Amino acid sequence: MNLKALTNHVPRDEDITFLLKEFTVGFLLTGYAPLVSALHTELMTPTIGSAPHIDTSHFFWLLTYFLKFAGQLELDFEQIR
C-alpha cells in the first residue's frame, strides 16, 4: 500500500477492534507478567517517608482489567504468571 492511499484510509470499527484484540493478546502473553512483576517490586521497595513510589490503585487496576481478558481467553496461569 502506498503512502497516498494511507492518508485517505479511514479505519473501520472492525479494523480497530482487530488491532485492540491483537494488542491485548500479545500484551497478556509477553508483557503483562514482566510489567506486573516490576510494578510489584517497585511497590514493595521501601521509600523515604511513608509515600509509595507509585499509586497502588493503578497497580490494582492493571491486575483486574487485564485478568478479565485472560479469563475470557481461557489462558493458563503459567502463561500470565
C-alpha positions in Angstrom: 0.0 0.0 0.0 1.4 3.4 -0.9 1.6 6.4 1.4 -1.0 8.4 -0.6 -3.6 5.6 -0.1 -2.9 5.5 3.6 -3.7 9.2 4.0 -7.2 8.7 2.7 -7.8 5.5 4.6 -10.4 5.6 7.3 -10.3 2.6 9.6 -13.5 0.7 10.2 -14.7 -0.3 13.6 -13.7 -3.9 12.7 -10.1 -2.8 12.0 -9.8 -1.0 15.3 -11.4 -4.0 17.2 -8.9 -6.3 15.5 -5.9 -4.2 16.4 -7.0 -3.9 20.0 -7.6 -7.6 20.3 -4.2 -8.4 18.8 -2.5 -5.9 21.2 -4.3 -7.3 24.2 -3.5 -10.9 23.5 0.1 -10.1 22.7 0.4 -8.0 25.8 -1.0 -10.7 28.0 1.3 -13.3 26.6 4.5 -11.3 26.5 4.3 -8.0 28.6 1.8 -8.4 31.3 3.8 -10.6 33.7 7.0 -8.6 33.5 5.1 -5.4 34.0 3.2 -6.6 37.0 6.4 -8.1 38.4 8.3 -4.9 38.0 5.5 -2.8 39.5 5.1 -5.2 42.4 8.8 -4.9 43.1 8.6 -1.2 42.9 5.7 -1.1 45.4 7.5 -3.4 47.8 10.7 -1.3 47.8 10.9 0.8 50.9 10.7 4.5 50.3 11.9 7.5 52.3 8.9 8.5 54.4 5.7 6.6 54.0 4.6 7.5 50.5 5.0 4.7 47.9 6.7 5.4 44.6 3.5 4.8 42.6 -0.2 4.9 43.3 -1.3 1.4 44.2 -4.7 1.9 42.6 -3.1 1.9 39.2 -1.4 -1.4 40.0 -4.6 -3.0 41.1 -6.4 -1.6 38.0 -3.8 -3.2 35.8 -4.3 -6.5 37.6 -8.1 -6.6 37.4 -8.5 -5.0 33.9 -6.3 -7.4 32.1 -7.1 -10.5 34.1 -10.7 -10.2 32.9 -9.4 -10.7 29.3 -7.2 -13.6 30.5 -10.2 -15.3 31.9 -12.2 -14.8 28.7 -9.4 -16.1 26.6 -9.0 -19.1 29.0 -5.3 -18.5 29.3 -3.4 -20.8 31.7 -1.9 -19.3 34.8 1.6 -20.3 33.5 1.0 -18.0 30.5 0.5 -14.9 32.6 2.1 -15.6 36.0 
